Amino acid sequence: MSGISADDCCSACSALVACRGWTFKSGICSLKRLCPLTDWPPDLASTAGASPSPPAPAIPQRCRDSNAQSHGWPRFSSQTELRASKWAAYFERVYGEVPEAGYPICTWDFWYLDRGSYEHAGIEGHPVKSVSDWLHGMGHVDVGDLYDVNVTDVSKGTYKNGLWINHVKGGYGRQGYGAAKDHQWIEVRHQGGGVTGEEVGMWFVYAPGSGVWFNTGRTRVFETHAVAAEKLCGRQVGPNDATEMVRCAVEAGKLDSFQLQYDWDVPENIEIVAVNLQGVYPCGAATSGTSASFRSGWMAANPCDCDNDAPHGFLNCKPGETSVKGKDLTRPITLSALPSTAASLIATLVAAAVL
């Protein structure tokens, strides 16, 4: 478009759901198009039924296919196999036990690895590649590589600091992945405060292997921030979109979380937002302790006792203090709120505890 002002260009983008951004140079306005992946209802004030519950977990489980490429990350068919491996020490520190059920278990399905537990276990086989800028410095990291993110500037994403396993070149958003279902327990990572302060809402990255589980509750999937703002607020919300669109979701009262597929073309970067928590705190609330929003242990078997004063401000759990040999003896969990594999596992653990 030509013959208009920069303000006109901005307004034109704000008026279009399909506009992801705009540039204005030499009197010419260029709008960046959005390619929606989901059909939406015309009622912008409502998020109920805005998208159907996705048919699959966030990333297809590779462990179910014995012929799938695992890039040297081991697969364990039984507890005996896992106990004989150095990985047993990792599971004991992160999950509070060497799992009794849920096999086969593939470490390739992990995205994030707890550094202290990984190093304590003495696991070898994958040299660590250093990444100081995960937004623009991932070119040397290949699929299957173990990479260490070490960002010192909070504004550039220190919440991604730690060990990660690279699963794709580029991001997941355009590759047709499914998303977490309603009321599903998923492993996540979060650093208190974030770039926006997170006084409203709590932002996570999807992080299988972290040992910290979040329940999605009533959730919806949006392709980008722009689509989320349009559907939740009925308008584009500008530079404060991270706060405003969460506030709109809170006011509507129809979602517990939402997910964003636009990942900035960076692997291991699926965003999930907890609507009713406050990410300014590592634990999502001003008070440390047990929260119904989080679980710990293998397949979310145990409560999560979170400490807001933990080093570096990351969401955390202490499974060893609330479990006995990995079994939760403090309160029951609703099996329907878990994926079928987790429900089966919990039923097994409960039966074993009774016996």
N, C-alpha and C positions, 0 to 999 in steps of 0.2 A: 504494500500500500504506500502511496506517495501523497504529498500535499497535505499532510496532517502533522500535528505536534507530537512530542514525546508523551505528553499527558493523554492525548487521544489514543496513542498506541497502547499505553498501559490500560486504558479503559476498555479498549477493544479486546485485549487479552482477558481481562477480568470478566467480561461478559460471555466468554465462550468456555464451556466445560472442556472442550478439546484442546485448549491452549495451555501448554506447559510452561511457556516463557516467551519473552519478546526482546527484540533488539531494535534500537533506533539510531541510524547513522546516515548522515548526509540527506536528511529529510525523508528517508525511506524507513517504513516500519515493517519489520519481519516478525511474524508470529511462528512459534514453534508448536507444531501439531502434536496432539496426544492421540494415541491409538487405543481406545478403551478395550479391555479384555472381557468386560462383564456388562450385561444388559441391566439397566437400572429402571425402576419405576418412575413415572413422571412426578410423583409427589415428593418434592425435595425436602419437605418438612419431616418426612418419615424415614427411618432407617430400618423399620421392621420389614423383613423379607427383602431387603435391598439386594441381596445376592443369596443364592441357594447355598446351603452348607456344602463346602467343597468335598469332593468324593474321596480324597486321599490325604495322607499325612503330608507335611511340608515338602519333604524330599523322599522319593521312593526308596524303600529299604533295600539295599543291595545284598544284605545277608541272606535273603531268602533264595537267591540265585547262586548256586555254588560255582557257576562258571563266570560270574561277574568279575571284572577287573577290580582288584583291591589295592594295587600299587604297593604291595609289600606289607600292608597292614594286616595283622593276623586275624584269623577266624577261629573261634573256639566252639567245639561241638558239645562239650560237656563241662561240668564243674571240675572234673578231674583234670582235663586238659588245661583249663584256666589256672587251677591251683599250681600246676607244674610250670607255669610261665611267670616271668617277672611282672606281667600285667596284673597278677593277683594282688600285689601290693598297691597298685594304683586303685583298683576297685575297693580295696579295704579302706583306703584313706578318703576317697571321694564319695563312695556309696555306703560305707560302713560294713561291707561284707563282700565275700566272693559269692555272687548270686547262685541260688539253688535251682532256679528255673529261668525260663526265657531263652533257652538255647535253640539254635546257634546264636552266638554273640559275635558281631564283627566290629573290630575297632575302627574299621574304615567308615562306619556309620557315624563316628564321632566327628564333630567339627572343631570343638574347643578341647584343649587338654590343660588341666590344672598343672602349672609349671612345677610347684613344689612337690606334688605327688608323683609327677612323671620323673623328675630327677631323683627323688627318693627311691623309686622303684628300680632305677638303673636301666631303664628301657633304652635299647639301641637299635640301629638299623636305618634311621632317617636323619641325616645331617640337618641341622637347623639353619634356615636362611633368614637373615635379618631384614626387617622392613621398618624404615623410619617414617614412611609416609604411605599409609595403606590406601589412600585415595588415588595416588598417582605413581606409586613406586612398587607395583606388583609385577612388572614385566619379567623379572628374572625368576619368578616363582611358578613352577610347573604343576600340573595336576598330580596329586599324590604327595607333594612336598610338605614338609613341616616347616612353618614359618613363624618367626617371632616378631610380633608388632611391639615396637617401643617408641611411642609418641610422647613427647614431653609437653607439648602445647595443648591445653584442654580444648581450645577452639578447633583443633584438628583431629579430635576424636581419641582421647586417651582411654575411652571406654572399650576400645578394641584391643588394648594392650594385652599381651599374653601369647600363648602358643595356639596355633590353628593349623588344621590340615586343609590344604587347598583341594577343592573338589571340581572346580571348573575354571576355564579361562574366561574372565569376564564375570558378569553377575548372573543371577538366577531369574531376574524379573521377566525376561523375554523368552525364557526357555520352557514355559508351560508347566512349571511346577504347581502342584496343588498347594493347599494351605491348611493350617491347623483347623480342626473342626470345632464346633461349639462344645464347651465343657470338656476340652481335652487338656491333659497335662503334657506340657512340653518343657524341655530344658532351655534355660535362658541365661543371659548375662546382662548386668546393669551396674552402672557406676553412679553414685549419688550426685545430684546437681545437674549434670549434663551441660550442654551448651546453652540451653534456654533457661536453666535454673530448675525447671520442672516442678514449680509450685502446684501446677495442675497436671495430672497425668504422670505416668511412669513409663519410660521408654526402654525396651529391651532389644537385644539382638538374639536371634535364635542360635542356641549354642549347645547341641547335644554333646555330652561328655562333661558338662559343668557340674552335674550333681545337684543343681538347684532347679526345681520344677515350678512352673506357673500354670494356673488353670485359666484357660481362655474365656470361660463363661459364655455369655452371648457375644459372638464375634462376627465381624464382617471383613471382607477383603476389598481394598481399594488399590487401583493401579499406582497412583501417585498422590502426593500431598494435594495437588490441585483438584483431583477428583474427590478426595476425601473432604476437602473444604466445601466444595460445591454441594456434595450430598449431605453433609452434616450441618452446614451453616446456610446453605442456599445461596452462597456467594463466594467469591475469592476473598481471602482474608489478609493478603499481603505478607509483609515480612515477619509478622508474629503468628504465622499459620500454625506452628507447632503447638502453641498454647491455645490459640483461639479455636481450632477445630476440636481439640479435646474438650474445651469448655462447652462447645455446642453439643458434643456427645453427652456430657454430664447433664446438661439442661434437658435434653431429649429423654434421658433416662431409659433408653432402650438397648444400650450396649454396655458390656463389661470390658470389651477390648476391641481393637481393630488392627488390621494388618496392612502393610504397604508393600506392593510388589516392586516398586521402583527402587533399585538398590545401588544406584550411581555406577552401575557396571563393575561392581566390586564383589568378589566371592565372599561367602560367609557373612552376608550383610542384610538378611531379611529383618525388617523392623516390625516389632509388635508393640502396641501401646495399651497399657492398663488404664482404663478411663477413671476408675475410682480410687486410685492410689496416688501418692505424691512422691515422684522420683527425686525430689530434692534430698530425700532420706535414702540411704542404701537399702533399707528394709521396706520402703514404701509408706512408712508411717513414722511419727515422731518417737514412738516408744519401741524399743527393742523387744524381742521375744517371739513367741509363736504366732503365726498368722495363717488364717484359713486360705489365703491366696497362694501360699507357697508350700512345697513339700520337699523332702529330701529322700535319700536312699535309692536303691535300685527300683526303677519303674514307679517312683513317687510313693514308696511304701511307708514312709515315716514323716512325722511332723518336721517342720523347719524352724529351728531356733536361730533367729537372725540377730546380729549385733551391729547396731548403727555406728559403733566406734571401731569397726574392723579396719585394718590397714588399707589405705588407698580408696576407701569408700565404696567397695564393691558389695553387691548383694551376696549374702553368704548363708550357709547352713552349717550346723554342727551335728551331723547324724549320730555320731558316737555317743552323744550325751542324752539322746532321746530314744535309743533303740537298744535291744539286746540281741546280738547276733543278727542285726539287720531287721528284726521284727518289731513293729510298732506295738507297744503294750500300753499306750496312753489313751487312744481314742479310736473309734472305728472310722472307716472311710467308705463312702458310697461307691460301690463298684460301677454303677452306671455312669459315673463321671470320669471313668478311665477308658483308654483304648482297650479293645478286647484282650490283647496280650497281657496288659497290665492287670486287668480284672482277674484273668486266670491266675496270674502270679500271686496276687493278693489273696485269692481264695486258697491257694496252696499254702501260703504262709500262715494264714489264720488257722487252717486245719492242723498244721504242724504245731502251732503254738498251743492249741487246745489239747493235742495228744501229749 
